[in-house]
């Protein structure tokens, strides 16, 4: 809600759409279509969070919660957009995935799972929509400057009982160090949000947008490694976090 107020203060229309709230998805879409006389040129799905923690410590309830925001809410909004785009004879749906939709990293199992699911359904949708004038695109960023890590702390504290985990020493010495210390430190290869915007503009304006857009060096590197390395070798690299 605060983000909506901020954008409106800058002169932008900003309907409230909360991926965890189906009624807001419906009302937000209706608000947009009312303002545009029923037209919708593009949909950019971009809103997700992480629950840091080992898979064995993540409850099924936590997984349901993160899938509601990172996956089901996106599908709901996409499902509403497609009939509008079909009726007008054009449209673009751009999904902001992640390098963690290409390869997995430890402590990120919940987020990995949602992004792998997103990649799968988006690839399927792209193939299915080949006979329509609707373009389906994935953007796959690596580290981008944002409050993503700070927001992850709240989820970690809400869902993970790390002291009771058989991995408590690893939490103390590894994960918690990364989460709580040097929160302003820039990750290696981190880029500002404008790096994603550059690819998004191309995806929206190109007569023939690419199916995938990589952003940041880690995405390009892992895109290559997952094609050329055997699974055990890639696991060894990704296990370093």
C-alpha positions as CSV (number, residue, x, y, z in Angstrom):
1,X,0.0,0.0,0.0
2,X,2.8,2.4,0.9
3,X,4.4,1.8,-2.5
4,X,1.1,2.6,-4.2
5,X,0.9,5.9,-2.4
6,X,4.5,6.7,-3.3
7,X,3.9,6.0,-7.0
8,X,0.7,8.1,-7.0
9,X,2.6,10.9,-5.4
10,X,5.0,10.8,-8.4
11,X,2.1,11.0,-10.8
12,X,1.7,7.4,-11.7
13,X,-1.6,5.4,-11.6
14,X,-1.0,2.6,-9.1
15,X,-3.8,0.2,-8.5
16,X,-3.2,-2.1,-5.4
17,X,-2.5,-5.6,-6.5
18,X,-1.4,-8.0,-3.7
19,X,-0.4,-11.4,-5.1
20,X,-1.5,-13.0,-1.7
21,X,-5.0,-11.5,-2.0
22,X,-7.1,-12.8,-4.9
23,X,-9.7,-10.0,-4.4
24,X,-7.1,-7.3,-4.9
25,X,-5.9,-9.1,-8.1
26,X,-9.5,-8.9,-9.4
27,X,-10.1,-5.3,-8.3
28,X,-6.7,-4.2,-9.5
29,X,-7.2,-5.6,-13.0
30,X,-10.6,-4.1,-13.2
31,X,-9.3,-0.7,-12.2
32,X,-6.7,-0.9,-15.0
33,X,-9.2,-2.0,-17.6
34,X,-11.6,0.8,-16.6
35,X,-8.8,3.3,-17.0
36,X,-7.8,2.0,-20.4
37,X,-11.2,1.3,-21.9
38,X,-10.6,-2.4,-21.7
39,X,-7.2,-2.5,-23.3
40,X,-4.0,-4.1,-21.9
41,X,-0.8,-4.0,-23.9
42,X,1.4,-5.7,-21.4
43,X,1.6,-7.5,-18.0
44,X,4.9,-7.5,-16.1
45,X,4.7,-10.0,-13.1
46,X,7.4,-8.9,-10.6
47,X,6.9,-9.4,-6.9
48,X,8.3,-12.2,-4.8
49,X,10.0,-13.0,-1.5
50,X,12.3,-15.7,0.0
51,X,12.2,-17.9,3.1
52,X,15.8,-18.5,3.9
53,X,16.4,-21.9,5.5
54,X,17.2,-25.6,4.9
55,X,14.5,-27.5,3.1
56,X,14.2,-29.9,6.1
57,X,13.3,-26.9,8.3
58,X,10.7,-25.3,6.0
59,X,7.1,-26.3,6.9
60,X,4.6,-27.2,4.2
61,X,2.5,-24.3,5.5
62,X,5.5,-22.0,4.7
63,X,5.7,-23.4,1.2
64,X,2.0,-22.9,0.6
65,X,2.4,-19.2,1.7
66,X,5.3,-18.5,-0.5
67,X,3.7,-20.3,-3.5
68,X,0.6,-18.1,-3.1
69,X,2.6,-15.0,-3.6
70,X,5.4,-16.1,-5.9
71,X,3.4,-18.4,-8.2
72,X,-0.4,-18.7,-7.7
73,X,-0.9,-14.9,-7.6
74,X,1.1,-14.5,-10.8
75,X,-0.9,-17.2,-12.5
76,X,-4.2,-15.6,-11.4
77,X,-3.2,-12.2,-12.8
78,X,-1.9,-13.8,-16.0
79,X,-5.0,-15.9,-16.4
80,X,-7.1,-12.7,-16.3
81,X,-4.9,-10.8,-18.8
82,X,-4.9,-13.4,-21.5
83,X,-8.6,-13.1,-22.6
84,X,-8.2,-9.3,-22.8
85,X,-5.1,-9.7,-25.0
86,X,-6.7,-12.3,-27.2
87,X,-9.8,-10.1,-27.7
88,X,-7.7,-7.1,-28.8
89,X,-5.3,-9.2,-30.9
90,X,-2.0,-8.4,-29.2
91,X,-0.2,-8.4,-25.9
92,X,2.9,-9.3,-24.0
93,X,3.3,-11.1,-20.7
94,X,6.7,-10.7,-19.1
95,X,7.7,-12.8,-16.0
96,X,10.5,-11.7,-13.8
97,X,12.1,-15.0,-12.8
98,X,15.6,-15.4,-11.4
99,X,18.9,-17.1,-11.9
100,X,17.6,-19.4,-9.1
101,X,15.0,-20.6,-11.7
102,X,18.0,-22.0,-13.7
103,X,20.1,-23.5,-10.9
104,X,19.6,-24.1,-7.2
105,X,21.5,-22.9,-4.2
106,X,21.5,-24.1,-0.6
107,X,19.3,-22.3,2.0
108,X,17.0,-21.1,-0.8
109,X,14.8,-24.1,-1.4
110,X,11.5,-22.4,-1.0
111,X,12.4,-19.6,-3.4
112,X,14.1,-22.0,-5.8
113,X,11.0,-24.1,-5.9
114,X,8.7,-21.2,-6.8
115,X,11.0,-20.0,-9.6
116,X,11.5,-23.4,-11.1
117,X,7.7,-23.8,-11.1
118,X,7.4,-20.3,-12.7
119,X,9.9,-21.3,-15.4
120,X,8.0,-24.5,-16.2
121,X,4.6,-22.9,-16.5
122,X,6.0,-19.9,-18.5
123,X,7.9,-22.2,-21.0
124,X,4.7,-24.2,-21.5
125,X,2.6,-21.0,-21.9
126,X,5.1,-19.7,-24.5
127,X,4.8,-22.8,-26.6
128,X,1.0,-22.9,-26.3
129,X,0.7,-19.3,-27.3
130,X,2.7,-19.6,-30.5
131,X,-0.5,-19.5,-32.6
132,X,-1.5,-16.2,-31.0
133,X,-0.2,-12.6,-31.2
134,X,0.7,-12.7,-27.5
135,X,4.4,-12.9,-26.6
136,X,5.5,-14.7,-23.5
137,X,8.9,-13.7,-22.1
138,X,11.1,-14.6,-19.1
139,X,13.6,-12.2,-17.5
140,X,16.2,-13.9,-15.3
141,X,18.2,-11.6,-13.1
142,X,20.9,-12.5,-10.7
143,X,21.7,-10.1,-7.7
144,X,19.9,-6.8,-8.1
145,X,20.0,-3.9,-5.6
146,X,16.9,-4.0,-3.5
147,X,15.5,-4.7,0.0
148,X,15.2,-8.4,-0.9
149,X,17.6,-9.6,1.8
150,X,16.1,-7.4,4.5
151,X,12.7,-8.6,3.7
152,X,14.0,-12.2,3.9
153,X,14.9,-11.7,7.5
154,X,11.3,-11.2,8.5
155,X,10.3,-14.5,6.7
156,X,13.2,-16.3,8.3
157,X,12.2,-15.2,11.8
158,X,8.6,-16.1,11.1
159,X,9.0,-19.6,9.8
160,X,12.4,-21.0,10.8
161,X,13.1,-22.4,14.3
162,X,16.8,-22.5,13.6
163,X,17.9,-23.2,17.2
164,X,15.9,-26.5,17.2
165,X,17.4,-27.5,13.8
166,X,20.1,-30.2,13.5
167,X,21.8,-27.6,11.4
168,X,21.8,-24.9,14.1
169,X,25.6,-24.5,14.0
170,X,25.4,-23.9,10.2
171,X,22.6,-21.4,10.7
172,X,24.7,-19.6,13.4
173,X,27.9,-19.6,11.5
174,X,26.7,-19.2,7.9
175,X,23.1,-18.2,7.1
176,X,22.6,-15.8,10.0
177,X,25.9,-14.1,9.3
178,X,24.8,-13.4,5.8
179,X,21.3,-12.3,6.7
180,X,22.1,-10.0,9.7
181,X,25.6,-8.7,9.1
182,X,26.7,-6.2,6.4
183,X,23.1,-5.8,5.2
184,X,24.2,-2.8,3.1
185,X,27.1,-4.7,1.5
186,X,26.8,-5.1,-2.2
187,X,26.9,-8.7,-3.6
188,X,29.5,-9.5,-6.1
189,X,28.2,-8.8,-9.6
190,X,25.2,-6.9,-8.2
191,X,23.5,-4.5,-10.6
192,X,21.0,-1.7,-10.1
193,X,17.3,-2.2,-11.0
194,X,17.8,-0.2,-14.2
195,X,19.6,-3.3,-15.6
196,X,16.3,-5.2,-15.5
197,X,14.4,-2.2,-16.8
198,X,16.7,-2.1,-19.9
199,X,15.8,-5.7,-20.7
200,X,12.1,-5.1,-19.9
201,X,11.9,-2.3,-22.4
202,X,13.4,-4.5,-25.1
203,X,10.9,-7.2,-24.2
204,X,8.0,-4.8,-24.5
205,X,9.1,-2.9,-27.6
206,X,10.9,-5.3,-29.8
207,X,8.9,-6.7,-32.8
208,X,10.3,-10.1,-31.9
209,X,11.2,-10.3,-28.2
210,X,13.5,-13.0,-27.0
211,X,12.0,-15.9,-25.0
212,X,14.6,-15.2,-22.3
213,X,16.6,-12.3,-21.1
214,X,19.6,-12.8,-18.8
215,X,20.6,-10.0,-16.4
216,X,23.9,-10.0,-14.4
217,X,27.0,-12.1,-14.9
218,X,25.9,-15.0,-12.6
219,X,22.9,-15.7,-14.8
220,X,25.0,-15.8,-18.0
221,X,27.6,-18.0,-16.2
222,X,25.1,-20.5,-14.7
223,X,23.2,-20.6,-18.0
224,X,26.4,-22.0,-19.6
225,X,27.4,-24.2,-16.7
226,X,24.2,-26.0,-16.4
227,X,24.4,-27.0,-20.1
228,X,28.0,-28.2,-20.0
229,X,28.6,-29.6,-16.5
230,X,27.5,-33.0,-15.2
231,X,25.0,-32.7,-12.2
232,X,27.6,-33.6,-9.5
233,X,30.0,-31.0,-10.8
234,X,27.4,-28.3,-10.8
235,X,26.2,-29.3,-7.3
236,X,29.7,-28.9,-6.0
237,X,29.9,-25.4,-7.4
238,X,26.4,-24.3,-6.1
239,X,27.0,-25.9,-2.7
240,X,29.4,-23.1,-2.0
241,X,26.5,-20.7,-1.8
